[in-house]
Amino acid sequence: MRKYLTKNWKTLALVLGLFVLLPITIPLAQRAWKYLTGASYAPANITVDVSQTNGRVKRVWDGVAQGFEKLPDADFRLNQVASIVKPTGVRYVRIDHVFDGFDVISRGSDGRLAYNWTKLDNIIGDITAMGAKPFIALSYMPTAISKGDILDFPKNWGEWGQVVAATVSRYSRDYKGGIDGVIYEVWNEPDLFGGWKMGGSKNYVTLYATAANAANGVRGTKPFKIGGPATTGFYPAWVTGFYDKLDENVRIDFFSWHRYSSEVDFFVRDARTATEMMQTRIHKPQDLYITEWGINPERGAAYDGRWAAAHYLAVNRALMDSNIDLAFAFEIMDGAPADKGQFHGGWGMLTNPKYGAVAKKPRFKAWEMLAPISGDRLVLSGEGSYVTGVATRDANETIRVLLVNYDETGKHDEVVPYTMIGMLDGVYSVSETYLSGRVVNTSVTVVGGTYTRDISLNASDAVLLTMTRK
């Protein structure tokens, strides 16, 4: 036996290595087979039963994130896009860099911390002008209290608590009488920005606990939420660390993470895993937030085109059936790099005002398609591999059906059989608004409670059908 092992160790090692790699290679092979053969493709055949409801619409898209896209010669503001964003019905706008980007904290000649809220107040005012509430990522470390740069420890943990308490006091109590429902998130991508970990010398548990305890100690506030950790992805180790290592008396109102991927299933998998892990660890309901997301973590031409817009709709459709409470697409407005033009592949749904009139990119138009989706959710069946959808009826009995055609290659076209049943007979006005820009307005007569037609969806296209009985 020893001679056999000595003689054949290379072969045995290769076999063992292949066995270990099976969990990785099999999914990759399955995906390759899917793309090469279309073997797993299922066409859509959509049926909407107007007589059957399935709860209320879950508007996970009502949050949106904004990066710190400051120009060198001006304070960072959102005032020039507020009126454009407001009709979407956005409820929360997330901002970060609040301590290092808005010149809030300094140290006075007496050695005490001093606060100047002017610049931060301005952007909070821009957010409320949109009809939204602020979602404030408490980041990064103010240089006035840091041991080094904005990603370092504070010199004194008590001063980090003071800064957080002052911020909560400002926006949940003092600013215009306090804003009801502000959400505070402790740090932004701590695993990347600062190398914080769940344990060790640079322990996020300490960063979070100090902030949460300080916030919870502020008196006279309007209701608010605090949580974290806003990691670069969904990492199970951070779930166990967050809930198993924190003292049970430390306040946690939500768990958050980021996700950038072209695969819709990744977003659903994160939500499912988070739900399963938290069920055994929490004693009260917790919100789940994806506080940044997109098709790619890097800037790129995709963000200027329709593929990313179809992805935006497909992800939001998928997350409606998850336990995600809000998913904050990144971001509202582009930056403006000095060497780039108006459309430069920025993450924004809108172009930067630096280039003149603000332009709506396809992702913003997709957001506008979601804006009227509300009320009762109607039963929709027959979704396919690439074409998915949602159907609703609002308080005015207007029926809306959103269908999106998204695949990772951005090349799939499909003609979708579409049937509505359980309708009241009569004449209906029908409007079809396509992501690609086409608009079709017609009238149809429904007899026998059924309406049928075929809908042609080109690659990365979507349609919002609106039906109103005359």
DASULKA-V925633 format. One record per pair of residues at least 6 apart in sequence whose ideal C-beta (glycine too) atoms are under 6 Angstrom apart, sorted by the first residue. I is the first residue (numbers start at 1). J is the second residue. Records with the same first field share a line. If there is no record, write none. Layout:
# DASULKA-V925633
I=J / J
This chain:
# DASULKA-V925633
33=39
34=40
41=385
42=384 / 385
43=384
44=382 / 383 / 384 / 387 / 416
45=382 / 417
46=382 / 416 / 418
47=381 / 382 / 419
48=378 / 380 / 391 / 401 / 420
49=379 / 421 / 422
50=422 / 423
51=422
52=379
53=376
54=377 / 379
55=377
57=373 / 374 / 377 / 392
58=320
60=316 / 319 / 324 / 326 / 327
61=316 / 370
62=90 / 91
63=92 / 326 / 328
64=90 / 93 / 328 / 329 / 332
65=94 / 292 / 328 / 330 / 331
66=95 / 331 / 332
67=331
68=97 / 101
69=335
70=76
71=336
75=119
77=126
78=126
79=126
80=353
81=333 / 350 / 358
82=126 / 129 / 130
85=130
86=130 / 131
88=367 / 371
89=371
90=130 / 132
91=132
92=132 / 133 / 135
93=127 / 132
94=135 / 291 / 328
96=137 / 139 / 188
98=136
99=140 / 142
100=140 / 150
102=119 / 120
103=119
104=115 / 120
105=142 / 144
106=114 / 144
107=144
108=114
115=166
117=170
124=134
127=134
133=181
134=182
135=183
136=184
137=185 / 188
138=164 / 184 / 186
139=187 / 188
140=150
141=150 / 152
145=154 / 155 / 159
146=152
147=153 / 155
151=193 / 194
154=160
157=210
160=210
161=210 / 214
164=211 / 214 / 215
165=214 / 218
168=215 / 218
169=218
171=179 / 182
172=178 / 182 / 221 / 222 / 224
173=220 / 221
178=222
180=222
182=224
183=225
184=226
185=228 / 230
186=208 / 211 / 228
188=230
189=232
190=196 / 204 / 229
191=231 / 232
192=232
196=202 / 204
198=204 / 238 / 241
204=229
205=245 / 246
208=228
209=250
212=226 / 250 / 251
215=226
216=251
225=253
226=253
227=252 / 253 / 254
229=238
230=256 / 291
231=238 / 257
232=258
234=257 / 270
239=277
243=281
254=286 / 287 / 289
255=286 / 288
256=289 / 291
258=292
259=267 / 270 / 290 / 293
260=294 / 296 / 297
262=295 / 408
264=314 / 315 / 318
267=315
268=318
271=322 / 323 / 324
274=288
275=323
287=325
288=323 / 324 / 325
289=326
290=327
291=328
292=330
293=327 / 329
294=330
295=302 / 308 / 311
299=345 / 346
300=345
301=345
302=308
303=345 / 347
304=343 / 345 / 361
306=362 / 460
307=410 / 460
308=363
309=362 / 363 / 366 / 435
310=404 / 406 / 460
311=406
312=363 / 366
313=366 / 404 / 462
314=404 / 406
317=388 / 390
319=327
330=347
331=347 / 348
332=349
333=348 / 350
334=346 / 348 / 351 / 352
335=346
336=352 / 354
342=351 / 355
349=361 / 363 / 364
350=358 / 364
351=358 / 359
369=464
373=392
374=394
375=392 / 393 / 394
376=393
377=392
378=391 / 393
380=389 / 391
386=405 / 407 / 412
387=405 / 414 / 416
389=402 / 403
390=402
391=401
392=400
393=399
398=468
399=467
400=466
401=465
402=464
403=463
404=462
405=414 / 457 / 461
410=459 / 460
411=459
412=459
413=458 / 459
414=457
415=454 / 456
416=455
417=454
418=453 / 455
419=452
420=451
421=450
422=449
423=446 / 449
425=446 / 447
426=469
427=443 / 445 / 470
428=444 / 467 / 469
429=443 / 468
430=442 / 444 / 467
431=441 / 466
432=440 / 463 / 465
433=439 / 464
434=463
435=461 / 462
436=461
